[in-house]
Amino acid sequence: MTNSIPFDDFGGDGPLLHFAHPNAYTPGTFRQFLRPFTEHYRVTAVYHRPLWPGSQPKELTSWDVVTDDLIRAFDEQGWQDVVGVGHSLGAVATAFAAVRRPDLFRSLVLIEPVFLPRPVLEMARAYPNQAAEMPFVKVARKRRNHWPSRPAAFAHLRSKKAFARWSDESVWDYVNESLHQVDDGVILAYPREWEARFYSMPPLTVWDTIPQLTHPTLAIRAADSDTLFPDAWALWQELQPEAHFVELPDVGHMLTLERPLLTAQIVLEFLKANS
């Protein structure tokens, strides 16, 4: 384990805003989304454990590990009264941390959190070995991990359906920030084995956690989400009715990379109204 949890500091002045990044990405990939916040906040982003030197996927026994890491990083840096912004995995970790340590946060922005439907979580709880062999977990384990150069990686990814809604600039941000230089090209900075490990053990206690959230909360869903399904979205609104709910049209789960400036604008409007 690293002695001090690493994080990115994107600069800016004002209250602290922390961005908890999704599974399979590095914080720097989201620079377009985060840049507008630096006009009003100091923006930071703690590295999740897969980005720590020497970390191993077997360390992940549940998503509570990420929550523990986030709380530890905040305590190490003396951060409190933080605007907690999280996307996907990062949104779950932020929500869990806010319940465990409400003193660390002033408000929450939860973007496309992995709040899976109850039947899915019940299946994962009852049959953990089967959950670990789901098709999307196997795809993550076999994800391409090497390209001869960054331009080659860009050309390959630009043609993929998963990146179809991304601008060239966003794809380049991924290539430059989420790929790591090695002697014979570039590889994934966020190991695919870690990505698959998260997918294989979804967070099982989200529906018990949501009613315990007490901070002003902005909830954001992508209309074309393949993660936050309509029935889960409706249940979230039932369990946290005081939160502010926004659904963005014509975007998918990675809306912070598909429409980074629009997403940032919506968040900033909420934060201004709840300052």
N, C-alpha and C positions, 0 to 999 in steps of 0.2 A: 504494500500500500504506500502511496506517495505520502511524504511528510506533510505537505500543505496542498490542499486541493487547488489545481490551476483554474484560472478564469481569464476571460478576455475583458478588457476595459475599452469600450468604444468612445470614451470621452464624453464631453458635455458637462454642463453645470446645472445645479439644482438638486432636488430630491433624487434619491437613488431609484432607478428602475432596473429590475433584473429580468433578463430573458432566459427562460429554461427551454433549451432546444429539443427538437424531436429526435427520435431514434434514427440512426443512420446518417446524421448530418453533424457538421461542426458549426459552432456559433457564427463564425465568420461568413458562412454561406448566406446569412440573412442580413447582410450589411445594408441592402436597399430598404428593407423593412425597418431596420433599427435606426438608420441615419436621421429620419425626421424627429425622433425622440430626443436626440442630443441637443436640440434647440431649447429644451425645457428641463431635461433630466440628465443626470450622470448615468450612463447605460453600461451595465456589466452583464456577463453571461458565464456562469460556472460550467466547467467541462463535466459532463456525465462520465461515469467510471470507464466506459469503453475507450475514452480518449486519454486516460491516465497511462503513463509508462508502466509496462509490466502487468497490467490488469488482465484477469482471466475470466471468461464467461461463467465458469462454475461458481464465481463469487456471487452471482445473482441468484438468490433463492426466492425472492419476490421483488416487486417494484418498491417495497418499503426500503430496500437498500439505497435506491436513488433519493428517496425522501431523507433518509439519514445523512447521506452525503451532502445534500443541499443545506440542511440545517447546520451541519458541521462547518460547511464553507462560510455560511453567514456568520456563525459565531467566531470563526477564525478571523474574519475581516471586521467584526464589530458592526455588521449591518443590521439595522432595525428600521421599522416604519417604511418598508420598501414597497414600491409598486411592483407586484409580482405578475409578470406576463409569461405565460407558458403556452407552448404549442404541442399538441399530441402527447407523447410521453412527458414532455416538460410541463404540460398543463396538469396532468395527473400528479406529478411530483409536487408542483406548486400548491395544488389543492390539499394534498395530504399534509404538506408542511404547514400550511396555514391553519389547519385544524389542530395539529400537534403543538405548534408554536405561534399562536395568533399575534404575539408581540413583534414578530419579525415583519409583519406586513401592514400596509395601510389600505390597500385595495388589490383586487385580483382581476386579471384578464385571462380567461381560459379559452383558448382557440382550438377547436377540433380535438378536445380531449378524448382519450381512449376510454370512453364510457360505453362499454359493450352491453347489448341487451342481456337481461337477466338469464334467459334460457342458454345463451352462449356461455356465460360465466358458470352456470350450474353444470354444464357439460364439461367445461375445463376443470372444474373442481372435482367432479366425479371421475373423470378419465384423463388425468394429467398426461399420461404417456401418449394417448391418442392426440391430444392437443398439440403435443410436440412434433407430431408427424403430419400436421395439416399441410395442404399443398403450398400455401403462401410461406410457411416456415421453411419448407424444402427449397422453394425458389430463393429465399434469402440466403440459405446456406451455400447455394451454387451460383450466387450472383457473380458476374464477371468482376475480377479483382485486379486486373493488370492491363495497362495500355502502353504502347511504346513511347508515347509522348502526350502532352496535354492537348495539342491540336487533334491528335487521333482520338483521344477520349471525347473531345467536344463533338467531332463528326459522328462518332458512334452514338452518343447519347442524344444528340440533336434529332436523330431519326426515330427515337423510341417514343412509343405512345405515351409513356408515363411523363415525358417532358414536353408533350405537344403544346400545352398551354403556357409554357414558360417562354419568356423573352430570351433572345440570345444572351443578353446581359446576365440573366439569372442562371442560365446554363453555364456560362463562363464563371460565375461566382462559385457554382458547385465544383466545377473542374479545378479552379484555383484554390479553393478553400477546403473541400472535402476529399481531395486526392493528395497523396503524399509522394514526394519525389524520392525515387530509389535509383540505383545505378543504371538499371535497364529500362527506365520509364517511370510510370506513376501507378500507385496502388491506392485502394480505399484507405483513407485515414481512420475511418470508423469501421473496425473489422466486421466482416459479414457474419462471423460466428456470434458476435455480440448482438448484432441486429436480429438474427434468428432466435437467440436466447430470449430476448424480450418478447418476441412474437409468440414463443412457445408457452409462456406463462403470463397470461394477461392479468391485470390488476383485479382481484376478485372482490374487493370491499368498497368499490366506488359508490354503490347505492346506499351503503351505510354511512359513508363519509359526507356526501353532498348535503344532507340536512344539517350537518354540524358547521357548515360554512357561515360565518357571521360578517365577513368584510363586504363592502360594496363590490359587486361582481359584475363584470361584463362577460357574457357567454356568446361565443361566435361559432356558427356552423356554416359550412359550405353546402350550398344547395345540392351539389353533385357529390357529396361526401360518400366515400366507401368505408368510413370508420364510425362516424357518429350518425347512426341510422334514425329515421323519423320517430320510431317508437321510443328510442332512448332519449332523443331530443325532447319529446313530449313529457316523458317521465322526469327528466331533469327540471323542466319548468314547474312540474307539480311539486317536486321536492324542495326547490329553492325559488319560490314564487317572487321573492323580493329582488332577485337578480334582474339584470337588463339583458334581454335576449335579442340577438341580431342574426339573421340568416342572409348570407351573401349569394346572389344569383350568379350562375355561369362560372363558378369556380369549383375546384375539387379540394381534396384534403390538404394539399400543399399551397393553400391560398396565399401564404406569406411569401411565396416565391412566384406564384402566378400573377397576383395583383398586390405587390408589396406596398405600394404607396396608398392605394385605396384602403387596404386593411389597416395601415398605420393611421390614416386619417380618422377612421371610425374609432380606433382606440383612443386617439388624442381627444376627440370630441367627448367621449365618455369620461376621460380623466379630467378634462377641464370642467365638466358639469359636476364632478364629484370631488373636486379639489378641496 
